[in-house]
């Protein structure tokens, strides 16, 4: 992977939610952190829209960005 999501290094998914789940974490990195894929990550989209993302939101959340924002009472930038 030559380029990746600008949030990759500090993403709590790999330091918390998926810690110890190496295969699952690798799959998320491959499908959501790569240069062409990270714009489809719900975590990335929510952070772009609000400046923050709740730590338990997965990259492939079934919730829409608007639903996540509403559920967590986030404010759009």
PyMOL Python script that loads the backbone (N, CA, C, O; Angstrom):
from pymol import cmd

cmd.read_pdbstr("""\
ATOM      1  N   UNK A   1       0.854  -1.155   0.000  1.00  0.00           N
ATOM      2  CA  UNK A   1       0.000   0.000   0.000  1.00  0.00           C
ATOM      3  C   UNK A   1       0.911   1.232   0.000  1.00  0.00           C
ATOM      4  O   UNK A   1       1.642   1.456   0.965  1.00  0.00           O
ATOM      5  N   UNK A   2       0.877   2.007  -1.039  1.00  0.00           N
ATOM      6  CA  UNK A   2       1.773   3.151  -1.154  1.00  0.00           C
ATOM      7  C   UNK A   2       1.247   4.379  -0.417  1.00  0.00           C
ATOM      8  O   UNK A   2       2.025   5.097   0.209  1.00  0.00           O
ATOM      9  N   UNK A   3      -0.017   4.623  -0.479  1.00  0.00           N
ATOM     10  CA  UNK A   3      -0.618   5.740   0.239  1.00  0.00           C
ATOM     11  C   UNK A   3      -1.773   5.199   1.050  1.00  0.00           C
ATOM     12  O   UNK A   3      -2.337   4.153   0.730  1.00  0.00           O
ATOM     13  N   UNK A   4      -2.119   5.911   2.090  1.00  0.00           N
ATOM     14  CA  UNK A   4      -3.220   5.435   2.912  1.00  0.00           C
ATOM     15  C   UNK A   4      -3.979   6.593   3.516  1.00  0.00           C
ATOM     16  O   UNK A   4      -3.601   7.755   3.367  1.00  0.00           O
ATOM     17  N   UNK A   5      -5.027   6.266   4.181  1.00  0.00           N
ATOM     18  CA  UNK A   5      -5.884   7.248   4.832  1.00  0.00           C
ATOM     19  C   UNK A   5      -5.043   8.150   5.735  1.00  0.00           C
ATOM     20  O   UNK A   5      -4.160   7.666   6.443  1.00  0.00           O
ATOM     21  N   UNK A   6      -5.310   9.448   5.714  1.00  0.00           N
ATOM     22  CA  UNK A   6      -4.561  10.350   6.582  1.00  0.00           C
ATOM     23  C   UNK A   6      -4.824  10.105   8.072  1.00  0.00           C
ATOM     24  O   UNK A   6      -4.075  10.597   8.916  1.00  0.00           O
ATOM     25  N   UNK A   7      -5.857   9.365   8.397  1.00  0.00           N
ATOM     26  CA  UNK A   7      -6.187   9.063   9.796  1.00  0.00           C
ATOM     27  C   UNK A   7      -5.665   7.708  10.251  1.00  0.00           C
ATOM     28  O   UNK A   7      -5.864   7.324  11.403  1.00  0.00           O
ATOM     29  N   UNK A   8      -5.005   6.986   9.370  1.00  0.00           N
ATOM     30  CA  UNK A   8      -4.589   5.600   9.621  1.00  0.00           C
ATOM     31  C   UNK A   8      -3.782   5.424  10.911  1.00  0.00           C
ATOM     32  O   UNK A   8      -4.089   4.545  11.717  1.00  0.00           O
ATOM     33  N   UNK A   9      -2.771   6.238  11.106  1.00  0.00           N
ATOM     34  CA  UNK A   9      -1.868   6.063  12.247  1.00  0.00           C
ATOM     35  C   UNK A   9      -2.571   6.170  13.602  1.00  0.00           C
ATOM     36  O   UNK A   9      -2.170   5.509  14.560  1.00  0.00           O
ATOM     37  N   UNK A  10      -3.603   6.989  13.687  1.00  0.00           N
ATOM     38  CA  UNK A  10      -4.283   7.199  14.966  1.00  0.00           C
ATOM     39  C   UNK A  10      -5.662   6.550  15.026  1.00  0.00           C
ATOM     40  O   UNK A  10      -6.413   6.781  15.974  1.00  0.00           O
ATOM     41  N   UNK A  11      -5.995   5.759  14.045  1.00  0.00           N
ATOM     42  CA  UNK A  11      -7.320   5.140  13.986  1.00  0.00           C
ATOM     43  C   UNK A  11      -7.518   4.166  15.156  1.00  0.00           C
ATOM     44  O   UNK A  11      -6.736   3.227  15.305  1.00  0.00           O
ATOM     45  N   UNK A  12      -8.544   4.372  15.983  1.00  0.00           N
ATOM     46  CA  UNK A  12      -8.768   3.498  17.132  1.00  0.00           C
ATOM     47  C   UNK A  12      -9.216   2.090  16.757  1.00  0.00           C
ATOM     48  O   UNK A  12      -9.233   1.200  17.608  1.00  0.00           O
ATOM     49  N   UNK A  13      -9.569   1.882  15.524  1.00  0.00           N
ATOM     50  CA  UNK A  13      -9.974   0.543  15.104  1.00  0.00           C
ATOM     51  C   UNK A  13      -8.826  -0.444  15.317  1.00  0.00           C
ATOM     52  O   UNK A  13      -9.048  -1.565  15.774  1.00  0.00           O
ATOM     53  N   UNK A  14      -7.636  -0.041  14.996  1.00  0.00           N
ATOM     54  CA  UNK A  14      -6.491  -0.949  15.086  1.00  0.00           C
ATOM     55  C   UNK A  14      -5.865  -0.976  16.465  1.00  0.00           C
ATOM     56  O   UNK A  14      -5.164  -1.930  16.805  1.00  0.00           O
ATOM     57  N   UNK A  15      -6.101   0.043  17.261  1.00  0.00           N
ATOM     58  CA  UNK A  15      -5.550   0.091  18.607  1.00  0.00           C
ATOM     59  C   UNK A  15      -6.559  -0.319  19.674  1.00  0.00           C
ATOM     60  O   UNK A  15      -6.206  -0.412  20.850  1.00  0.00           O
ATOM     61  N   UNK A  16      -7.784  -0.561  19.292  1.00  0.00           N
ATOM     62  CA  UNK A  16      -8.811  -0.879  20.284  1.00  0.00           C
ATOM     63  C   UNK A  16      -9.780  -1.936  19.812  1.00  0.00           C
ATOM     64  O   UNK A  16      -9.680  -3.101  20.197  1.00  0.00           O
ATOM     65  N   UNK A  17     -10.720  -1.529  18.977  1.00  0.00           N
ATOM     66  CA  UNK A  17     -11.811  -2.406  18.561  1.00  0.00           C
ATOM     67  C   UNK A  17     -11.316  -3.721  17.961  1.00  0.00           C
ATOM     68  O   UNK A  17     -11.854  -4.781  18.281  1.00  0.00           O
ATOM     69  N   UNK A  18     -10.308  -3.668  17.103  1.00  0.00           N
ATOM     70  CA  UNK A  18      -9.812  -4.884  16.439  1.00  0.00           C
ATOM     71  C   UNK A  18      -8.467  -5.352  16.980  1.00  0.00           C
ATOM     72  O   UNK A  18      -7.814  -6.192  16.361  1.00  0.00           O
ATOM     73  N   UNK A  19      -8.049  -4.826  18.116  1.00  0.00           N
ATOM     74  CA  UNK A  19      -6.778  -5.238  18.693  1.00  0.00           C
ATOM     75  C   UNK A  19      -6.810  -6.737  18.977  1.00  0.00           C
ATOM     76  O   UNK A  19      -7.739  -7.242  19.607  1.00  0.00           O
ATOM     77  N   UNK A  20      -5.795  -7.430  18.511  1.00  0.00           N
ATOM     78  CA  UNK A  20      -5.717  -8.877  18.688  1.00  0.00           C
ATOM     79  C   UNK A  20      -6.426  -9.674  17.610  1.00  0.00           C
ATOM     80  O   UNK A  20      -6.359 -10.903  17.610  1.00  0.00           O
ATOM     81  N   UNK A  21      -7.101  -9.004  16.697  1.00  0.00           N
ATOM     82  CA  UNK A  21      -7.798  -9.681  15.596  1.00  0.00           C
ATOM     83  C   UNK A  21      -7.056  -9.366  14.306  1.00  0.00           C
ATOM     84  O   UNK A  21      -7.540  -8.615  13.459  1.00  0.00           O
ATOM     85  N   UNK A  22      -5.887  -9.946  14.175  1.00  0.00           N
ATOM     86  CA  UNK A  22      -4.957  -9.607  13.102  1.00  0.00           C
ATOM     87  C   UNK A  22      -5.549  -9.771  11.713  1.00  0.00           C
ATOM     88  O   UNK A  22      -5.416  -8.871  10.883  1.00  0.00           O
ATOM     89  N   UNK A  23      -6.198 -10.894  11.436  1.00  0.00           N
ATOM     90  CA  UNK A  23      -6.741 -11.120  10.101  1.00  0.00           C
ATOM     91  C   UNK A  23      -7.842 -10.123   9.754  1.00  0.00           C
ATOM     92  O   UNK A  23      -7.892  -9.611   8.636  1.00  0.00           O
ATOM     93  N   UNK A  24      -8.705  -9.852  10.696  1.00  0.00           N
ATOM     94  CA  UNK A  24      -9.776  -8.889  10.460  1.00  0.00           C
ATOM     95  C   UNK A  24      -9.195  -7.494  10.240  1.00  0.00           C
ATOM     96  O   UNK A  24      -9.615  -6.778   9.330  1.00  0.00           O
ATOM     97  N   UNK A  25      -8.237  -7.114  11.068  1.00  0.00           N
ATOM     98  CA  UNK A  25      -7.599  -5.802  10.926  1.00  0.00           C
ATOM     99  C   UNK A  25      -6.906  -5.682   9.570  1.00  0.00           C
ATOM    100  O   UNK A  25      -6.992  -4.638   8.924  1.00  0.00           O
ATOM    101  N   UNK A  26      -6.224  -6.737   9.133  1.00  0.00           N
ATOM    102  CA  UNK A  26      -5.556  -6.713   7.820  1.00  0.00           C
ATOM    103  C   UNK A  26      -6.568  -6.517   6.701  1.00  0.00           C
ATOM    104  O   UNK A  26      -6.314  -5.773   5.753  1.00  0.00           O
ATOM    105  N   UNK A  27      -7.712  -7.179   6.807  1.00  0.00           N
ATOM    106  CA  UNK A  27      -8.751  -7.040   5.781  1.00  0.00           C
ATOM    107  C   UNK A  27      -9.272  -5.603   5.733  1.00  0.00           C
ATOM    108  O   UNK A  27      -9.450  -5.040   4.653  1.00  0.00           O
ATOM    109  N   UNK A  28      -9.514  -5.014   6.901  1.00  0.00           N
ATOM    110  CA  UNK A  28      -9.964  -3.622   6.926  1.00  0.00           C
ATOM    111  C   UNK A  28      -8.921  -2.695   6.318  1.00  0.00           C
ATOM    112  O   UNK A  28      -9.260  -1.792   5.553  1.00  0.00           O
ATOM    113  N   UNK A  29      -7.664  -2.913   6.653  1.00  0.00           N
ATOM    114  CA  UNK A  29      -6.593  -2.080   6.089  1.00  0.00           C
ATOM    115  C   UNK A  29      -6.591  -2.196   4.569  1.00  0.00           C
ATOM    116  O   UNK A  29      -6.495  -1.188   3.869  1.00  0.00           O
ATOM    117  N   UNK A  30      -6.695  -3.406   4.064  1.00  0.00           N
ATOM    118  CA  UNK A  30      -6.673  -3.626   2.619  1.00  0.00           C
ATOM    119  C   UNK A  30      -7.866  -2.982   1.927  1.00  0.00           C
ATOM    120  O   UNK A  30      -7.717  -2.378   0.864  1.00  0.00           O
ATOM    121  N   UNK A  31      -9.045  -3.107   2.521  1.00  0.00           N
ATOM    122  CA  UNK A  31     -10.259  -2.645   1.846  1.00  0.00           C
ATOM    123  C   UNK A  31     -10.670  -1.210   2.166  1.00  0.00           C
ATOM    124  O   UNK A  31     -11.464  -0.623   1.431  1.00  0.00           O
ATOM    125  N   UNK A  32     -10.144  -0.633   3.252  1.00  0.00           N
ATOM    126  CA  UNK A  32     -10.594   0.698   3.628  1.00  0.00           C
ATOM    127  C   UNK A  32      -9.502   1.731   3.844  1.00  0.00           C
ATOM    128  O   UNK A  32      -9.802   2.924   3.882  1.00  0.00           O
ATOM    129  N   UNK A  33      -8.255   1.325   3.985  1.00  0.00           N
ATOM    130  CA  UNK A  33      -7.193   2.290   4.293  1.00  0.00           C
ATOM    131  C   UNK A  33      -6.319   2.620   3.084  1.00  0.00           C
ATOM    132  O   UNK A  33      -5.540   3.573   3.129  1.00  0.00           O
ATOM    133  N   UNK A  34      -6.437   1.861   2.027  1.00  0.00           N
ATOM    134  CA  UNK A  34      -5.627   2.080   0.833  1.00  0.00           C
ATOM    135  C   UNK A  34      -6.023   3.379   0.132  1.00  0.00           C
ATOM    136  O   UNK A  34      -7.123   3.897   0.330  1.00  0.00           O
ATOM    137  N   UNK A  35      -5.136   3.880  -0.664  1.00  0.00           N
ATOM    138  CA  UNK A  35      -5.315   5.172  -1.334  1.00  0.00           C
ATOM    139  C   UNK A  35      -6.652   5.303  -2.061  1.00  0.00           C
ATOM    140  O   UNK A  35      -7.320   6.330  -1.946  1.00  0.00           O
ATOM    141  N   UNK A  36      -7.041   4.285  -2.799  1.00  0.00           N
ATOM    142  CA  UNK A  36      -8.279   4.366  -3.569  1.00  0.00           C
ATOM    143  C   UNK A  36      -9.519   4.069  -2.738  1.00  0.00           C
ATOM    144  O   UNK A  36     -10.633   4.399  -3.146  1.00  0.00           O
ATOM    145  N   UNK A  37      -9.335   3.443  -1.565  1.00  0.00           N
ATOM    146  CA  UNK A  37     -10.483   2.967  -0.806  1.00  0.00           C
ATOM    147  C   UNK A  37     -10.871   3.844   0.379  1.00  0.00           C
ATOM    148  O   UNK A  37     -12.046   3.878   0.746  1.00  0.00           O
ATOM    149  N   UNK A  38      -9.933   4.546   0.985  1.00  0.00           N
ATOM    150  CA  UNK A  38     -10.275   5.213   2.241  1.00  0.00           C
ATOM    151  C   UNK A  38     -11.413   6.226   2.141  1.00  0.00           C
ATOM    152  O   UNK A  38     -12.095   6.438   3.144  1.00  0.00           O
ATOM    153  N   UNK A  39     -11.663   6.865   1.000  1.00  0.00           N
ATOM    154  CA  UNK A  39     -12.818   7.769   0.958  1.00  0.00           C
ATOM    155  C   UNK A  39     -14.160   7.059   1.154  1.00  0.00           C
ATOM    156  O   UNK A  39     -15.170   7.718   1.405  1.00  0.00           O
ATOM    157  N   UNK A  40     -14.187   5.722   1.044  1.00  0.00           N
ATOM    158  CA  UNK A  40     -15.425   4.970   1.254  1.00  0.00           C
ATOM    159  C   UNK A  40     -15.592   4.523   2.707  1.00  0.00           C
ATOM    160  O   UNK A  40     -16.627   3.960   3.065  1.00  0.00           O
ATOM    161  N   UNK A  41     -14.597   4.767   3.534  1.00  0.00           N
ATOM    162  CA  UNK A  41     -14.629   4.382   4.949  1.00  0.00           C
ATOM    163  C   UNK A  41     -15.586   5.304   5.705  1.00  0.00           C
ATOM    164  O   UNK A  41     -15.454   6.526   5.644  1.00  0.00           O
ATOM    165  N   UNK A  42     -16.546   4.714   6.416  1.00  0.00           N
ATOM    166  CA  UNK A  42     -17.505   5.527   7.177  1.00  0.00           C
ATOM    167  C   UNK A  42     -16.792   6.346   8.243  1.00  0.00           C
ATOM    168  O   UNK A  42     -17.213   7.467   8.532  1.00  0.00           O
ATOM    169  N   UNK A  43     -15.727   5.821   8.834  1.00  0.00           N
ATOM    170  CA  UNK A  43     -14.969   6.574   9.833  1.00  0.00           C
ATOM    171  C   UNK A  43     -14.387   7.838   9.210  1.00  0.00           C
ATOM    172  O   UNK A  43     -14.472   8.925   9.782  1.00  0.00           O
ATOM    173  N   UNK A  44     -13.791   7.677   8.020  1.00  0.00           N
ATOM    174  CA  UNK A  44     -13.198   8.809   7.313  1.00  0.00           C
ATOM    175  C   UNK A  44     -14.277   9.835   6.960  1.00  0.00           C
ATOM    176  O   UNK A  44     -14.087  11.035   7.160  1.00  0.00           O
ATOM    177  N   UNK A  45     -15.399   9.362   6.440  1.00  0.00           N
ATOM    178  CA  UNK A  45     -16.474  10.265   6.029  1.00  0.00           C
ATOM    179  C   UNK A  45     -17.053  11.047   7.206  1.00  0.00           C
ATOM    180  O   UNK A  45     -17.317  12.243   7.088  1.00  0.00           O
ATOM    181  N   UNK A  46     -17.250  10.374   8.338  1.00  0.00           N
ATOM    182  CA  UNK A  46     -17.788  11.052   9.514  1.00  0.00           C
ATOM    183  C   UNK A  46     -16.783  12.075  10.034  1.00  0.00           C
ATOM    184  O   UNK A  46     -17.163  13.188  10.396  1.00  0.00           O
ATOM    185  N   UNK A  47     -15.507  11.706  10.073  1.00  0.00           N
ATOM    186  CA  UNK A  47     -14.497  12.651  10.555  1.00  0.00           C
ATOM    187  C   UNK A  47     -14.379  13.854   9.630  1.00  0.00           C
ATOM    188  O   UNK A  47     -14.186  14.976  10.099  1.00  0.00           O
ATOM    189  N   UNK A  48     -14.492  13.639   8.331  1.00  0.00           N
ATOM    190  CA  UNK A  48     -14.457  14.752   7.385  1.00  0.00           C
ATOM    191  C   UNK A  48     -15.655  15.683   7.592  1.00  0.00           C
ATOM    192  O   UNK A  48     -15.531  16.902   7.473  1.00  0.00           O
ATOM    193  N   UNK A  49     -16.806  15.101   7.900  1.00  0.00           N
ATOM    194  CA  UNK A  49     -18.027  15.886   8.058  1.00  0.00           C
ATOM    195  C   UNK A  49     -18.105  16.619   9.398  1.00  0.00           C
ATOM    196  O   UNK A  49     -18.697  17.695   9.486  1.00  0.00           O
ATOM    197  N   UNK A  50     -17.504  16.030  10.450  1.00  0.00           N
ATOM    198  CA  UNK A  50     -17.691  16.579  11.794  1.00  0.00           C
ATOM    199  C   UNK A  50     -16.389  16.926  12.523  1.00  0.00           C
ATOM    200  O   UNK A  50     -16.412  17.660  13.511  1.00  0.00           O
ATOM    201  N   UNK A  51     -15.280  16.416  12.053  1.00  0.00           N
ATOM    202  CA  UNK A  51     -14.004  16.631  12.737  1.00  0.00           C
ATOM    203  C   UNK A  51     -13.656  15.548  13.736  1.00  0.00           C
ATOM    204  O   UNK A  51     -12.529  15.493  14.229  1.00  0.00           O
ATOM    205  N   UNK A  52     -14.622  14.680  14.041  1.00  0.00           N
ATOM    206  CA  UNK A  52     -14.402  13.568  14.977  1.00  0.00           C
ATOM    207  C   UNK A  52     -15.179  12.350  14.492  1.00  0.00           C
ATOM    208  O   UNK A  52     -16.089  12.451  13.670  1.00  0.00           O
ATOM    209  N   UNK A  53     -14.787  11.187  15.031  1.00  0.00           N
ATOM    210  CA  UNK A  53     -15.554   9.965  14.756  1.00  0.00           C
ATOM    211  C   UNK A  53     -15.554   9.128  16.023  1.00  0.00           C
ATOM    212  O   UNK A  53     -14.496   8.908  16.613  1.00  0.00           O
ATOM    213  N   UNK A  54     -16.716   8.657  16.454  1.00  0.00           N
ATOM    214  CA  UNK A  54     -16.768   7.800  17.635  1.00  0.00           C
ATOM    215  C   UNK A  54     -15.860   6.573  17.442  1.00  0.00           C
ATOM    216  O   UNK A  54     -15.798   6.025  16.341  1.00  0.00           O
ATOM    217  N   UNK A  55     -15.167   6.143  18.485  1.00  0.00           N
ATOM    218  CA  UNK A  55     -14.183   5.074  18.342  1.00  0.00           C
ATOM    219  C   UNK A  55     -14.746   3.720  17.941  1.00  0.00           C
ATOM    220  O   UNK A  55     -14.006   2.894  17.406  1.00  0.00           O
ATOM    221  N   UNK A  56     -16.015   3.465  18.176  1.00  0.00           N
ATOM    222  CA  UNK A  56     -16.571   2.145  17.879  1.00  0.00           C
ATOM    223  C   UNK A  56     -17.223   2.032  16.500  1.00  0.00           C
ATOM    224  O   UNK A  56     -17.781   0.984  16.176  1.00  0.00           O
ATOM    225  N   UNK A  57     -17.169   3.069  15.695  1.00  0.00           N
ATOM    226  CA  UNK A  57     -17.725   3.004  14.336  1.00  0.00           C
ATOM    227  C   UNK A  57     -16.746   2.233  13.454  1.00  0.00           C
ATOM    228  O   UNK A  57     -15.560   2.557  13.394  1.00  0.00           O
ATOM    229  N   UNK A  58     -17.252   1.219  12.776  1.00  0.00           N
ATOM    230  CA  UNK A  58     -16.407   0.433  11.875  1.00  0.00           C
ATOM    231  C   UNK A  58     -16.393   1.071  10.488  1.00  0.00           C
ATOM    232  O   UNK A  58     -17.328   1.782  10.120  1.00  0.00           O
ATOM    233  N   UNK A  59     -15.342   0.821   9.727  1.00  0.00           N
ATOM    234  CA  UNK A  59     -15.236   1.397   8.383  1.00  0.00           C
ATOM    235  C   UNK A  59     -16.402   1.043   7.468  1.00  0.00           C
ATOM    236  O   UNK A  59     -16.744   1.809   6.567  1.00  0.00           O
ATOM    237  N   UNK A  60     -17.007  -0.110   7.698  1.00  0.00           N
ATOM    238  CA  UNK A  60     -18.113  -0.556   6.846  1.00  0.00           C
ATOM    239  C   UNK A  60     -19.451  -0.528   7.578  1.00  0.00           C
ATOM    240  O   UNK A  60     -20.321  -1.358   7.315  1.00  0.00           O
ATOM    241  N   UNK A  61     -19.617   0.411   8.481  1.00  0.00           N
ATOM    242  CA  UNK A  61     -20.859   0.527   9.231  1.00  0.00           C
ATOM    243  C   UNK A  61     -22.064   0.533   8.290  1.00  0.00           C
ATOM    244  O   UNK A  61     -22.013   1.112   7.205  1.00  0.00           O
ATOM    245  N   UNK A  62     -23.134  -0.112   8.714  1.00  0.00           N
ATOM    246  CA  UNK A  62     -24.355  -0.121   7.908  1.00  0.00           C
ATOM    247  C   UNK A  62     -25.105   1.199   8.026  1.00  0.00           C
ATOM    248  O   UNK A  62     -25.983   1.496   7.216  1.00  0.00           O
ATOM    249  N   UNK A  63     -24.756   1.989   9.038  1.00  0.00           N
ATOM    250  CA  UNK A  63     -25.378   3.295   9.202  1.00  0.00           C
ATOM    251  C   UNK A  63     -24.819   4.275   8.182  1.00  0.00           C
ATOM    252  O   UNK A  63     -23.645   4.205   7.819  1.00  0.00           O
ATOM    253  N   UNK A  64     -25.652   5.171   7.731  1.00  0.00           N
ATOM    254  CA  UNK A  64     -25.178   6.227   6.841  1.00  0.00           C
ATOM    255  C   UNK A  64     -24.426   7.259   7.675  1.00  0.00           C
ATOM    256  O   UNK A  64     -24.510   7.250   8.903  1.00  0.00           O
ATOM    257  N   UNK A  65     -23.704   8.131   7.020  1.00  0.00           N
ATOM    258  CA  UNK A  65     -22.998   9.196   7.721  1.00  0.00           C
ATOM    259  C   UNK A  65     -23.994  10.052   8.501  1.00  0.00           C
ATOM    260  O   UNK A  65     -23.742  10.391   9.657  1.00  0.00           O
ATOM    261  N   UNK A  66     -25.112  10.400   7.888  1.00  0.00           N
ATOM    262  CA  UNK A  66     -26.130  11.201   8.570  1.00  0.00           C
ATOM    263  C   UNK A  66     -26.689  10.473   9.796  1.00  0.00           C
ATOM    264  O   UNK A  66     -26.928  11.101  10.827  1.00  0.00           O
ATOM    265  N   UNK A  67     -26.895   9.174   9.695  1.00  0.00           N
ATOM    266  CA  UNK A  67     -27.400   8.400  10.834  1.00  0.00           C
ATOM    267  C   UNK A  67     -26.382   8.361  11.972  1.00  0.00           C
ATOM    268  O   UNK A  67     -26.754   8.461  13.141  1.00  0.00           O
ATOM    269  N   UNK A  68     -25.106   8.217  11.637  1.00  0.00           N
ATOM    270  CA  UNK A  68     -24.055   8.224  12.658  1.00  0.00           C
ATOM    271  C   UNK A  68     -24.006   9.581  13.349  1.00  0.00           C
ATOM    272  O   UNK A  68     -23.924   9.663  14.575  1.00  0.00           O
ATOM    273  N   UNK A  69     -24.055  10.633  12.557  1.00  0.00           N
ATOM    274  CA  UNK A  69     -24.030  11.991  13.114  1.00  0.00           C
ATOM    275  C   UNK A  69     -25.206  12.198  14.064  1.00  0.00           C
ATOM    276  O   UNK A  69     -25.040  12.744  15.155  1.00  0.00           O
ATOM    277  N   UNK A  70     -26.380  11.769  13.653  1.00  0.00           N
ATOM    278  CA  UNK A  70     -27.572  11.931  14.496  1.00  0.00           C
ATOM    279  C   UNK A  70     -27.491  11.057  15.753  1.00  0.00           C
ATOM    280  O   UNK A  70     -27.795  11.525  16.851  1.00  0.00           O
ATOM    281  N   UNK A  71     -27.090   9.810  15.602  1.00  0.00           N
ATOM    282  CA  UNK A  71     -27.046   8.884  16.733  1.00  0.00           C
ATOM    283  C   UNK A  71     -26.064   9.326  17.813  1.00  0.00           C
ATOM    284  O   UNK A  71     -26.309   9.119  19.002  1.00  0.00           O
ATOM    285  N   UNK A  72     -24.978   9.920  17.410  1.00  0.00           N
ATOM    286  CA  UNK A  72     -23.939  10.341  18.351  1.00  0.00           C
ATOM    287  C   UNK A  72     -23.974  11.846  18.649  1.00  0.00           C
ATOM    288  O   UNK A  72     -23.067  12.386  19.282  1.00  0.00           O
ATOM    289  N   UNK A  73     -25.029  12.505  18.185  1.00  0.00           N
ATOM    290  CA  UNK A  73     -25.203  13.944  18.425  1.00  0.00           C
ATOM    291  C   UNK A  73     -23.973  14.763  18.027  1.00  0.00           C
ATOM    292  O   UNK A  73     -23.527  15.637  18.770  1.00  0.00           O
ATOM    293  N   UNK A  74     -23.441  14.468  16.854  1.00  0.00           N
ATOM    294  CA  UNK A  74     -22.279  15.187  16.345  1.00  0.00           C
ATOM    295  C   UNK A  74     -22.744  16.411  15.565  1.00  0.00           C
ATOM    296  O   UNK A  74     -23.878  16.459  15.089  1.00  0.00           O
ATOM    297  N   UNK A  75     -21.893  17.364  15.441  1.00  0.00           N
ATOM    298  CA  UNK A  75     -22.192  18.588  14.684  1.00  0.00           C
ATOM    299  C   UNK A  75     -21.341  18.610  13.417  1.00  0.00           C
ATOM    300  O   UNK A  75     -20.142  18.331  13.460  1.00  0.00           O
ATOM    301  N   UNK A  76     -21.965  18.941  12.299  1.00  0.00           N
ATOM    302  CA  UNK A  76     -21.220  19.075  11.037  1.00  0.00           C
ATOM    303  C   UNK A  76     -20.312  20.298  11.083  1.00  0.00           C
ATOM    304  O   UNK A  76     -20.628  21.309  11.711  1.00  0.00           O
ATOM    305  N   UNK A  77     -19.178  20.177  10.402  1.00  0.00           N
ATOM    306  CA  UNK A  77     -18.250  21.312  10.300  1.00  0.00           C
ATOM    307  C   UNK A  77     -18.910  22.479   9.601  1.00  0.00           C
ATOM    308  O   UNK A  77     -18.286  23.525   9.421  1.00  0.00           O
TER     309      UNK A  77
END
""", "prot")
cmd.dss("prot")
cmd.show_as("cartoon", "prot")
cmd.util.cbc("prot")
cmd.orient("prot")
